[in-house]
Amino acid sequence: MPTPDAPLVLGIETSCDETGVGLVRGTTLLADTVASSVEEHARFGGVVPEVASRAHLEAMVPTIERACATAGVRLTDVDAIAVTSGPGLAGALLVGVASAKALALGLGKPLYGVNHLAAHVAVDQLEHGPLPEPTLALLVSGGHSSLLKVTDLTLGVDPMGATIDDAAGEAFDKVARLLGLPFPGGPHIDRAAASGSSVYVDFPRGLTARRDLERHRFDFSFSGLKTAVARWVEARERAGEPVPVADVAASFQEAVCDVLVRKALDAATSEGIEDLLLGGGVAANSRLRAMAVERAEAVGVRVRVPRPGLCTDNGAMVAALGAEMVARGRTPSALDLPADSSQPVTSVLV
Amino acid sequence: MLLAFDTATPEVCAAVYDADTDEVLVELVAERPMKHGEQLAPLIERCLTTAGLDRRDLTAIAVGVGPGPFTGLRVGLVTARTLAHVLDLPTYGVCTLDVLAVEAVESGLVAEPFLVATDARRKEVYLASYDAAGVRREGPVVTKPAEVATALPVVGPGATLYPEAFPTARGPQRPSAAWLARAVAGERVELLDPDPLYLRRPDAVAAAPRVPATPGS
């Protein structure tokens, strides 16, 4: 639904290695421009904070320019600025926050410092309309694995569970490396798994044993799974046998998705929530998307997943949450807004 | 109206300079050291309000490009680049050590060749050498004080931090936004693009061979 009179909101995202600038009018997406430094990190096997921060500085203004050109708007048309204030890499966040403040100062427009995880939820409104209240969100990425109960996204979200060790995306990266696949691991494992057997190895499902469920019913653990895969691969290598990469990738991916979907649906049904939203980079995984849809249907839960390009970090999601803040009349942030690397998910607007 | 600011040292500072009257209208220093990201934008806003100016009255931006600790330095540079883009203004980058040099010469604190040294942490200093007129001859570099020990006058906090290497300390201790503005307006310094002088590579090592997860293997 086009919203011609709604405020034009520019969103900036720099919490990790993507410099994202999005433009949203109401709930209409006008531009989603991302410059990524992922290739610069590949040889280090993970994101190097200082490399990411340097790349953000260089990409910031050009990305703003490209977003405006794509949307066909002038910067002076922008009505409000939103920026990820946390959580994320401190130095990386700071580049986006400082740039957003300069935009707010230079344009004389309000600034909204918003939560990265809440933005991953908000982005779905651009594709699938207003979020049902409540919605259960499963956010999975290289830095996060969380189950959130969302009622009014502009006021706060209730964390129901989270990883107690590695994030799901981190496990994908580590297993990819083990299998000789490039960084970032997610898309490469997804591709390799397509031709493998998901039941080739029965890898462990973390925190699903009865005694774990008592304390960690909605929490995740992927560290043990990663070690199990490593041991399995090493045993093969020691025996001088080839490692069936596609089968291991598929079996590993199945174990991750199984736990994510199982716990997400358990959380939804236990709270009587009928809508499950997937978000974050790992939500771009084809098996996770398919499994969530299939199993949710069986228990009467509807699934919403943004297209893969909006699951990974981007500026449109920040603009989407900013637009929601404007629409609901929330108070803008002060110019001394800090970047908070460990901003809790309960704090959606700073 | 020239807006000048520097975030290359723990002290965040900003000033507005009127080129028509050759006057610094306002100069402010942040209340607390560090916290560049939190303090710079409000400081700029206060500069404009105090000088009774609107953001559209600005005609140019001057920014210290370091060398200095990276995180704070980037706050200043991304602020300068973004503001300049929004307001369609020219931006002049200045080596932060040059600002200290110009102030030292113009205030009569040095009259002979000298060095400027600031804190580069990790027991090192950012260093540049200047002639008696305050024109940079060598540097900036990042180095250990003992390797460049000298009896020449040394301006900046490097001398107070490492008196054994730099016994002849001279003021000023911190770059001033007012002097940054004067140096740019009077073309007393080399004008650079608003690009950071990092001088150090990122701390990052290529991925190490993987450690076996199987004990004893």
Interface residues (C-beta under 8 A of the other chain):
Chain A: R43 F44 G45 G46 V48 E50 V51 S53 R54 H56 L57 M60 V61 I64 E65 L75 A90 G91 L94 V95 V97 A98 S99 K101 A102 L103 A104 L105 G106 L107 G108 R177 L178 T227 A230 R231 E234 A235 R238 A334 L335 D336 L337 P338 A339
Chain B: K35 H36 G37 E38 Q39 L40 A41 P42 I44 E45 R55 F70 T71 R74 V75 L77 V78 T79 A80 R81 T82 L83 H85 V86 L87 P196 Y198 P202 D203 A204 V205 A206 A207 R210 P212 A213 T214 S217
